């Protein structure tokens, strides 16, 4: 399933936690790509990721925990 990460609304976003979360939930994302995606997201640009359908509910929970706004791309 494709998810478009729109923005992070946290007052003080934790880059390390967001990077680790992206590594865990996104398919085909390693640590260096996760750091790059985190930087792009925190700079205000949207990021597209692919998430395994089996773990989608835990991915939604992780995104909400980091205060990341997202939309589902069909």
Rosetta constraint file for C-alpha pairs under 8 A:
AtomPair CA 1 CA 50 HARMONIC 5.51 0.50
AtomPair CA 1 CA 51 HARMONIC 5.28 0.50
AtomPair CA 1 CA 52 HARMONIC 6.32 0.50
AtomPair CA 1 CA 53 HARMONIC 6.03 0.50
AtomPair CA 1 CA 72 HARMONIC 7.79 0.50
AtomPair CA 1 CA 73 HARMONIC 7.43 0.50
AtomPair CA 1 CA 74 HARMONIC 7.25 0.50
AtomPair CA 2 CA 48 HARMONIC 6.87 0.50
AtomPair CA 2 CA 49 HARMONIC 5.81 0.50
AtomPair CA 2 CA 50 HARMONIC 4.51 0.50
AtomPair CA 2 CA 51 HARMONIC 6.32 0.50
AtomPair CA 2 CA 72 HARMONIC 6.29 0.50
AtomPair CA 2 CA 73 HARMONIC 5.17 0.50
AtomPair CA 2 CA 74 HARMONIC 6.67 0.50
AtomPair CA 3 CA 48 HARMONIC 5.78 0.50
AtomPair CA 3 CA 49 HARMONIC 5.46 0.50
AtomPair CA 3 CA 50 HARMONIC 6.18 0.50
AtomPair CA 3 CA 51 HARMONIC 7.24 0.50
AtomPair CA 3 CA 70 HARMONIC 6.65 0.50
AtomPair CA 3 CA 71 HARMONIC 5.82 0.50
AtomPair CA 3 CA 72 HARMONIC 4.70 0.50
AtomPair CA 3 CA 73 HARMONIC 5.49 0.50
AtomPair CA 4 CA 46 HARMONIC 6.57 0.50
AtomPair CA 4 CA 47 HARMONIC 5.65 0.50
AtomPair CA 4 CA 48 HARMONIC 4.43 0.50
AtomPair CA 4 CA 49 HARMONIC 6.43 0.50
AtomPair CA 4 CA 70 HARMONIC 5.48 0.50
AtomPair CA 4 CA 71 HARMONIC 5.23 0.50
AtomPair CA 4 CA 72 HARMONIC 6.26 0.50
AtomPair CA 4 CA 73 HARMONIC 6.55 0.50
AtomPair CA 5 CA 41 HARMONIC 7.36 0.50
AtomPair CA 5 CA 46 HARMONIC 5.42 0.50
AtomPair CA 5 CA 47 HARMONIC 5.02 0.50
AtomPair CA 5 CA 48 HARMONIC 6.11 0.50
AtomPair CA 5 CA 49 HARMONIC 7.60 0.50
AtomPair CA 5 CA 68 HARMONIC 6.87 0.50
AtomPair CA 5 CA 69 HARMONIC 6.09 0.50
AtomPair CA 5 CA 70 HARMONIC 4.37 0.50
AtomPair CA 5 CA 71 HARMONIC 6.63 0.50
AtomPair CA 6 CA 41 HARMONIC 7.30 0.50
AtomPair CA 6 CA 44 HARMONIC 7.78 0.50
AtomPair CA 6 CA 45 HARMONIC 6.98 0.50
AtomPair CA 6 CA 46 HARMONIC 4.51 0.50
AtomPair CA 6 CA 47 HARMONIC 6.69 0.50
AtomPair CA 6 CA 68 HARMONIC 7.23 0.50
AtomPair CA 6 CA 69 HARMONIC 5.38 0.50
AtomPair CA 6 CA 70 HARMONIC 5.23 0.50
AtomPair CA 6 CA 71 HARMONIC 7.32 0.50
AtomPair CA 7 CA 41 HARMONIC 6.13 0.50
AtomPair CA 7 CA 42 HARMONIC 6.99 0.50
AtomPair CA 7 CA 44 HARMONIC 6.15 0.50
AtomPair CA 7 CA 45 HARMONIC 7.26 0.50
AtomPair CA 7 CA 46 HARMONIC 6.56 0.50
AtomPair CA 7 CA 68 HARMONIC 5.66 0.50
AtomPair CA 7 CA 69 HARMONIC 5.30 0.50
AtomPair CA 7 CA 70 HARMONIC 7.33 0.50
AtomPair CA 8 CA 13 HARMONIC 7.30 0.50
AtomPair CA 8 CA 41 HARMONIC 7.12 0.50
AtomPair CA 8 CA 42 HARMONIC 6.47 0.50
AtomPair CA 8 CA 66 HARMONIC 7.41 0.50
AtomPair CA 8 CA 67 HARMONIC 5.66 0.50
AtomPair CA 8 CA 68 HARMONIC 4.28 0.50
AtomPair CA 8 CA 69 HARMONIC 6.17 0.50
AtomPair CA 9 CA 13 HARMONIC 7.86 0.50
AtomPair CA 9 CA 67 HARMONIC 5.44 0.50
AtomPair CA 9 CA 68 HARMONIC 6.22 0.50
AtomPair CA 9 CA 69 HARMONIC 7.37 0.50
AtomPair CA 10 CA 66 HARMONIC 6.93 0.50
AtomPair CA 10 CA 67 HARMONIC 5.39 0.50
AtomPair CA 10 CA 68 HARMONIC 7.63 0.50
AtomPair CA 13 CA 18 HARMONIC 7.90 0.50
AtomPair CA 13 CA 66 HARMONIC 7.45 0.50
AtomPair CA 14 CA 18 HARMONIC 6.24 0.50
AtomPair CA 15 CA 19 HARMONIC 6.04 0.50
AtomPair CA 15 CA 35 HARMONIC 7.99 0.50
AtomPair CA 15 CA 38 HARMONIC 6.72 0.50
AtomPair CA 15 CA 39 HARMONIC 7.96 0.50
AtomPair CA 16 CA 20 HARMONIC 6.15 0.50
AtomPair CA 17 CA 21 HARMONIC 6.06 0.50
AtomPair CA 17 CA 66 HARMONIC 7.95 0.50
AtomPair CA 18 CA 22 HARMONIC 6.16 0.50
AtomPair CA 18 CA 38 HARMONIC 6.55 0.50
AtomPair CA 18 CA 66 HARMONIC 6.82 0.50
AtomPair CA 19 CA 23 HARMONIC 6.31 0.50
AtomPair CA 19 CA 31 HARMONIC 7.24 0.50
AtomPair CA 19 CA 34 HARMONIC 5.14 0.50
AtomPair CA 19 CA 35 HARMONIC 5.41 0.50
AtomPair CA 19 CA 37 HARMONIC 7.84 0.50
AtomPair CA 19 CA 38 HARMONIC 5.87 0.50
AtomPair CA 20 CA 24 HARMONIC 6.33 0.50
AtomPair CA 20 CA 31 HARMONIC 7.57 0.50
AtomPair CA 20 CA 34 HARMONIC 7.43 0.50
AtomPair CA 21 CA 25 HARMONIC 6.20 0.50
AtomPair CA 21 CA 62 HARMONIC 6.89 0.50
AtomPair CA 22 CA 26 HARMONIC 5.48 0.50
AtomPair CA 22 CA 29 HARMONIC 7.31 0.50
AtomPair CA 22 CA 34 HARMONIC 5.77 0.50
AtomPair CA 23 CA 27 HARMONIC 7.95 0.50
AtomPair CA 23 CA 29 HARMONIC 5.60 0.50
AtomPair CA 23 CA 30 HARMONIC 5.86 0.50
AtomPair CA 23 CA 31 HARMONIC 6.20 0.50
AtomPair CA 23 CA 34 HARMONIC 5.87 0.50
AtomPair CA 25 CA 51 HARMONIC 6.01 0.50
AtomPair CA 25 CA 52 HARMONIC 7.65 0.50
AtomPair CA 25 CA 55 HARMONIC 7.52 0.50
AtomPair CA 25 CA 59 HARMONIC 5.73 0.50
AtomPair CA 26 CA 49 HARMONIC 5.89 0.50
AtomPair CA 26 CA 50 HARMONIC 5.49 0.50
AtomPair CA 26 CA 51 HARMONIC 4.98 0.50
AtomPair CA 26 CA 52 HARMONIC 7.53 0.50
AtomPair CA 27 CA 49 HARMONIC 7.45 0.50
AtomPair CA 27 CA 50 HARMONIC 5.58 0.50
AtomPair CA 27 CA 51 HARMONIC 5.64 0.50
AtomPair CA 27 CA 52 HARMONIC 6.75 0.50
AtomPair CA 29 CA 33 HARMONIC 5.85 0.50
AtomPair CA 29 CA 34 HARMONIC 6.06 0.50
AtomPair CA 30 CA 34 HARMONIC 6.01 0.50
AtomPair CA 31 CA 35 HARMONIC 6.20 0.50
AtomPair CA 32 CA 36 HARMONIC 6.34 0.50
AtomPair CA 33 CA 37 HARMONIC 6.09 0.50
AtomPair CA 34 CA 38 HARMONIC 6.04 0.50
AtomPair CA 35 CA 39 HARMONIC 6.27 0.50
AtomPair CA 36 CA 40 HARMONIC 6.29 0.50
AtomPair CA 37 CA 41 HARMONIC 6.08 0.50
AtomPair CA 37 CA 47 HARMONIC 6.73 0.50
AtomPair CA 38 CA 42 HARMONIC 6.08 0.50
AtomPair CA 39 CA 43 HARMONIC 6.06 0.50
AtomPair CA 40 CA 44 HARMONIC 6.68 0.50
AtomPair CA 40 CA 45 HARMONIC 5.71 0.50
AtomPair CA 40 CA 46 HARMONIC 7.39 0.50
AtomPair CA 40 CA 47 HARMONIC 7.21 0.50
AtomPair CA 41 CA 45 HARMONIC 5.24 0.50
AtomPair CA 41 CA 46 HARMONIC 5.82 0.50
AtomPair CA 41 CA 47 HARMONIC 6.20 0.50
AtomPair CA 51 CA 55 HARMONIC 7.27 0.50
AtomPair CA 51 CA 56 HARMONIC 6.44 0.50
AtomPair CA 51 CA 59 HARMONIC 7.54 0.50
AtomPair CA 52 CA 56 HARMONIC 6.28 0.50
AtomPair CA 55 CA 59 HARMONIC 6.26 0.50
AtomPair CA 56 CA 60 HARMONIC 6.23 0.50
AtomPair CA 57 CA 61 HARMONIC 6.31 0.50
AtomPair CA 58 CA 62 HARMONIC 6.14 0.50
AtomPair CA 59 CA 63 HARMONIC 6.17 0.50
AtomPair CA 60 CA 64 HARMONIC 6.21 0.50
AtomPair CA 61 CA 65 HARMONIC 6.17 0.50
AtomPair CA 62 CA 66 HARMONIC 6.45 0.50
AtomPair CA 63 CA 67 HARMONIC 6.29 0.50
AtomPair CA 63 CA 68 HARMONIC 5.26 0.50
AtomPair CA 63 CA 69 HARMONIC 7.47 0.50
AtomPair CA 63 CA 70 HARMONIC 7.90 0.50
AtomPair CA 64 CA 68 HARMONIC 5.87 0.50
AtomPair CA 64 CA 69 HARMONIC 7.51 0.50
